[in-house]
Amino acid sequence: MKVLAADGISPKGIELLKKEFDVDVKDKLPAEELLEIIPEYDALMVRSASKVTAEVIERAKNLKIIGRAGVGVDNIDIPAATAKGIIVINSPGGNTIAATEHTMAMMLAMSRNIPIANETMQKGEWNRKKYVGVELRGKTLGVIGMGRIGSGVAKRAMAFDMNVIAYDPYINEERAKALGVRVGTLDDVIKESDFITVHMPLTPDTKGMIGMAQMKQMKKGVRLVNCARGGIIAEEDLAEAVKQGIVAGAAIDVYTSEPVGLDHPLVGVPGIVLTPHLGASTVEAQIGVSLDVSKGILAALKGEPVSTAVNMAPVSPQVMKVIAPYLTLAERLGGTVTALAEGPVEKVEVVYNGEITEVNTGMLTTAVIKGMLNPIMENEVNYVNAPGLAKERGIKVTEVKEKEVEDFTNLITVKAMIGGKELAVQGTLFGTEGRIVRINKFRVDVDPHARILVCPHINRPGVIGTVGTLLGGKNINISGMQVGKTEVEGTNLMVLTIDNDIPSDVMEDVKAIDGIFDAKIVNFYAI
């Protein structure tokens, strides 16, 4: 496996990856060179400089994951990556404190005229009266976007005795109350605030969401801060509004196009403080995001789920802690269904019983589908493309949660419809070890660690021994055996754990044994 680290990734993360993979470090990588070399890499790490376009993704023949060492993923074509089954991850928490503190620093620097005061002092001037500032205490701060950074800014602003009004279409009253902020509409924030800071992603809806029309509705003396994404505040409108005195000042760290030249509308405007995208530029943050993304890449290249993936349903650390032990089991239940199916699967119902029903089990259901499709798809199936591939194949997938469960604390049942007939496989954890505990009506206790041979057979002496003798004669070792019974008199299910591959001719010999109804191999190495 090969990893490409671009854009000045912290050495701490690179060191972590080098323990497992070949890592090439190429800072300030030209777009043309990225296009040329990307086919040889399995993972790509970037910050904000490299543009991972649809063309780059199309040429990335081996790419499995793109890691953004930071929060924003505007420089990555996520739909193109998703369509190709490439995971995109970021580091949503690695630079939270850095960006939060930079926002506060910008607000203070702007309100107290620190940059211009320092500049003139360096020239030998003493302009004490000219640069009288304003206090934060008692002012109203409007926070647009109450994610991690917005919430952090609100918390720190309240420590400055500011009143905070927040706009976020996804925050509820309970969350707002816990944060100690008042929730309002966007118009409320625009009209009531003395300071306004934006902490939203850049989307078609948020691009230019604060323009001249909104600025004209703001309080006299308002000051604006943008340490989120360039373009949320319309740059040309802001420059004009400050020149006209509609807006008293602004502090901007991010821009529509970076880097910024002397011809940028915000450059040289008195009252506007500019920094070159320093929000995440602390030693601690760069180490943090580098380690976060490196750990995600390690997990992804080992076939494990990554909770920070942005092109799949997000999973909180709390939920991941609950479901993580079940992920491999869920995949192998899905793989068992595929191996035992007598034709294409038409519909899948994943039923959860027990305490696990209290958390979001969406990733577990995806794991089931991943396990089902991996043995039969030409291309790799992962947590990103599995749902889409199932849909393409016309497989309807549903989830059912039923709290009640007998015999087990938690139980996962995968029911598949094949040609109008149902095939059901159940699994649970014994401690931290996954077990298949039922195949159709047969109660078993199988460790799905490598390969199992599944044989429904007649319940009479000699059948099991004949199978064992046959496999032994072919140097195929049996490391475990289970016999599952059912209410159907005279019918049992033999499940053998096999240490070796079974050639097709041997499988035919097994099926030909008198009393054996069928024989199927489930190879968990293929899942």
Stockholm file with secondary structure:
# STOCKHOLM 1.0

chainA/1-527         MKVLAADGISPKGIELLKKEFDVDVKDKLPAEELLEIIPEYDALMVRSASKVTAEVIERAKNLKIIGRAGVGVDNIDIPAATAKGIIVINSPGGNTIAATEHTMAMMLAMSRNIPIANETMQKGEWNRKKYVGVELRGKTLGVIGMGRIGSGVAKRAMAFDMNVIAYDPYINEERAKALGVRVGTLDDVIKESDFITVHMPLTPDTKGMIGMAQMKQMKKGVRLVNCARGGIIAEEDLAEAVKQGIVAGAAIDVYTSEPVGLDHPLVGVPGIVLTPHLGASTVEAQIGVSLDVSKGILAALKGEPVSTAVNMAPVSPQVMKVIAPYLTLAERLGGTVTALAEGPVEKVEVVYNGEITEVNTGMLTTAVIKGMLNPIMENEVNYVNAPGLAKERGIKVTEVKEKEVEDFTNLITVKAMIGGKELAVQGTLFGTEGRIVRINKFRVDVDPHARILVCPHINRPGVIGTVGTLLGGKNINISGMQVGKTEVEGTNLMVLTIDNDIPSDVMEDVKAIDGIFDAKIVNFYAI
#=GR chainA/1-527 SS CEEEEESCCCHHHHHHHHTTSEEEEETTCCHHHHHHHGGGCSEEEECSSSCBCHHHHHHCSSCCEEEESSSCCTTBCHHHHHHTTCEEECCTTTTHHHHHHHHHHHHHHHHTTHHHHHHHHHTTCCCTTTTCCCCSTTCEEEEECCSHHHHHHHHHHHHTTCEEEEECTTCCHHHHHHHTCEECCHHHHHHHCSEEEECCCCCTTTTTCBCHHHHTTSCTTCEEEECSCTTSBCHHHHHHHHHHTSSCEEEECCCSSSSCCTTSTTTTCTTEEECSSCTTCSHHHHHHHHHHHHHHHHHHHTTCCCTTBSSSCCCCHHHHHHHHHHHHHHHHHHHHHHHHCSSCCCEEEEEEEEGGGGSCCHHHHHHHHHHHHTTTCSSCCCTTTHHHHHHHTTCEEEEEEECCCSSSSEEEEEEEEETTEEEEEEEEEETTEEEEEEETTEEEEECCSSEEEEEEEESSTTHHHHHHHHHHHTTCCEEEEEEEECSSTTEEEEEEEESSCCCHHHHHHHHTSTTBCCCEEEEGGGC
#=GC SS_cons         CEEEEESCCCHHHHHHHHTTSEEEEETTCCHHHHHHHGGGCSEEEECSSSCBCHHHHHHCSSCCEEEESSSCCTTBCHHHHHHTTCEEECCTTTTHHHHHHHHHHHHHHHHTTHHHHHHHHHTTCCCTTTTCCCCSTTCEEEEECCSHHHHHHHHHHHHTTCEEEEECTTCCHHHHHHHTCEECCHHHHHHHCSEEEECCCCCTTTTTCBCHHHHTTSCTTCEEEECSCTTSBCHHHHHHHHHHTSSCEEEECCCSSSSCCTTSTTTTCTTEEECSSCTTCSHHHHHHHHHHHHHHHHHHHTTCCCTTBSSSCCCCHHHHHHHHHHHHHHHHHHHHHHHHCSSCCCEEEEEEEEGGGGSCCHHHHHHHHHHHHTTTCSSCCCTTTHHHHHHHTTCEEEEEEECCCSSSSEEEEEEEEETTEEEEEEEEEETTEEEEEEETTEEEEECCSSEEEEEEEESSTTHHHHHHHHHHHTTCCEEEEEEEECSSTTEEEEEEEESSCCCHHHHHHHHTSTTBCCCEEEEGGGC
//
